[in-house]
Amino acid sequence: MEQAGVRRSERWLVRGVDLSVAAGEIVTLIGPNGSGKSTTAKMALGILKPTDGKAYRRPGLRIGYVPQKLMIDWTLPLNVRRFMSLTSRLDEGEAKAALERTGVSHLMQAEVRHLSGGEMQRVLLARAIARKPDLLVLDEPVQGVDYSGEIAIYDLISKLGEELGCGILMISHDLHVVMAATDQVVCLNGHVCCRGTPTAVSQSPAFRELFGHRAGAALAVYEHHHDHVHLPDGRVRHADGSVTDDCAGEHCADDHTHHHGHAEVATGSEVKTHA
Ligand SMILES: Nc1ncnc2c1ncn2[C@@H]1O[C@H](COP(=O)(O)OP(=O)(O)OP(=O)(O)O)[C@@H](O)[C@H]1O
């Protein structure tokens, strides 16, 4: 995007956005409510045409999209398999492979309206990656997911990006969840407020002015490494790659939340750090 902006009814929704996403790169848009994140993502997708400036995509680019809102009548029966094919036809093998990649192939026949928040986001991700996109656009991919689930989904997103070699443009409404794997953060406030690596942005005066000094500390919480990962089916993958049914034998015998070696954001804006 070059100096891209959208104007509606005499008002600029967002303006002057310079942005590019390369293959293998993760760019995260942050900013307060109404700051133009979704509008920017829609310009990248080609859903909205810039009123000003330019937005262009490589010809033939395949795009996977997880929208912020779904227009679905939740009173109607709809299973995951059918949901996967609503926007583009997928054969059984393609649907299953994508659901396997996001760890929810066991939910193929489940009713979509019965899924938990975390399961739903994994199904949405599966639908977005099923056609092996070159660019993945994720508008708040952890909505409805609890804190530990958020970490698992962000880990999954960065793994998917590596495996597919695609570029990822992600919107994170919640400042607390911008992960260290993000290459570039662009902070919007109707225009580009500041940009850079997560660390650089968290220290930028413009960012601190917009969100307050505590936000910088909160941004740092994702700069950690797990010594093991809880897989969606309940098993545990350890640092050496081995998989076991639980994590009792390793670093989380009693209360595993104390042994992940990562910082955790407490309720409110306090930040606490686990050993
Ligand atoms: N089609 C439209 N016509 C008029 N105004 C719009 C339109 N779409 C969005 N807006 C307005 O543009 C502004 C930016 O909206 P946008 O959805 O891009 O913000 P956002 O940063 O994604 O917000 P949130 O964090 O709340 O999802 C908002 O004030 C919104 O009301």
The ligand as an SDF file (V2000), in Angstrom:
LIG
                    3D

 31 33  0  0  0  0  0  0  0  0999 V2000
  -18.2480    1.5750    5.2420 N   0  0  0  0  0  0  0  0  0  0  0  0
  -18.0860    2.5200    6.1840 C   0  0  0  0  0  0  0  0  0  0  0  0
  -18.6990    3.7190    6.0850 N   0  0  0  0  0  0  0  0  0  0  0  0
  -18.5270    4.6660    7.0180 C   0  0  0  0  0  0  0  0  0  0  0  0
  -17.7280    4.5280    8.0860 N   0  0  0  0  0  0  0  0  0  0  0  0
  -17.0880    3.3640    8.2360 C   0  0  0  0  0  0  0  0  0  0  0  0
  -17.2150    2.2960    7.2960 C   0  0  0  0  0  0  0  0  0  0  0  0
  -16.4480    1.2640    7.7130 N   0  0  0  0  0  0  0  0  0  0  0  0
  -15.8540    1.6650    8.8590 C   0  0  0  0  0  0  0  0  0  0  0  0
  -16.2420    2.9200    9.1690 N   0  0  0  0  0  0  0  0  0  0  0  0
  -15.7360    3.7320   10.3020 C   0  0  0  0  0  0  0  0  0  0  0  0
  -14.3350    3.8580   10.1020 O   0  0  0  0  0  0  0  0  0  0  0  0
  -13.6320    3.8490   11.3150 C   0  0  0  0  0  0  0  0  0  0  0  0
  -12.5530    2.7690   11.2680 C   0  0  0  0  0  0  0  0  0  0  0  0
  -13.1620    1.5000   11.2860 O   0  0  0  0  0  0  0  0  0  0  0  0
  -12.3420    0.1450   11.3290 P   0  0  0  0  0  0  0  0  0  0  0  0
  -13.3410   -0.9640   11.3440 O   0  0  0  0  0  0  0  0  0  0  0  0
  -11.3330    0.1540   10.2350 O   0  0  0  0  0  0  0  0  0  0  0  0
  -11.6000    0.2820   12.7340 O   0  0  0  0  0  0  0  0  0  0  0  0
  -10.8040   -0.8110   13.5700 P   0  0  0  0  0  0  0  0  0  0  0  0
   -9.5000   -0.1840   13.9420 O   0  0  0  0  0  0  0  0  0  0  0  0
  -10.7380   -2.1060   12.8260 O   0  0  0  0  0  0  0  0  0  0  0  0
  -11.7320   -0.9150   14.8520 O   0  0  0  0  0  0  0  0  0  0  0  0
  -12.0450   -2.0950   15.9030 P   0  0  0  0  0  0  0  0  0  0  0  0
  -10.8230   -2.2720   16.7150 O   0  0  0  0  0  0  0  0  0  0  0  0
  -13.1600   -1.5270   16.7060 O   0  0  0  0  0  0  0  0  0  0  0  0
  -12.4380   -3.3190   15.1160 O   0  0  0  0  0  0  0  0  0  0  0  0
  -14.6900    3.6310   12.3960 C   0  0  0  0  0  0  0  0  0  0  0  0
  -14.9820    4.8640   12.9680 O   0  0  0  0  0  0  0  0  0  0  0  0
  -15.8840    3.0730   11.6410 C   0  0  0  0  0  0  0  0  0  0  0  0
  -17.1030    3.4340   12.2540 O   0  0  0  0  0  0  0  0  0  0  0  0
  1  2  1  0
  2  3  1  0
  2  7  2  0
  3  4  2  0
  4  5  1  0
  5  6  2  0
  6  7  1  0
  6 10  1  0
  7  8  1  0
  8  9  2  0
  9 10  1  0
 10 11  1  0
 11 12  1  0
 11 30  1  0
 12 13  1  0
 13 14  1  0
 13 28  1  0
 14 15  1  0
 15 16  1  0
 16 17  2  0
 16 18  1  0
 16 19  1  0
 19 20  1  0
 20 21  2  0
 20 22  1  0
 20 23  1  0
 23 24  1  0
 24 25  2  0
 24 26  1  0
 24 27  1  0
 28 29  1  0
 28 30  1  0
 30 31  1  0
M  END
$$$$
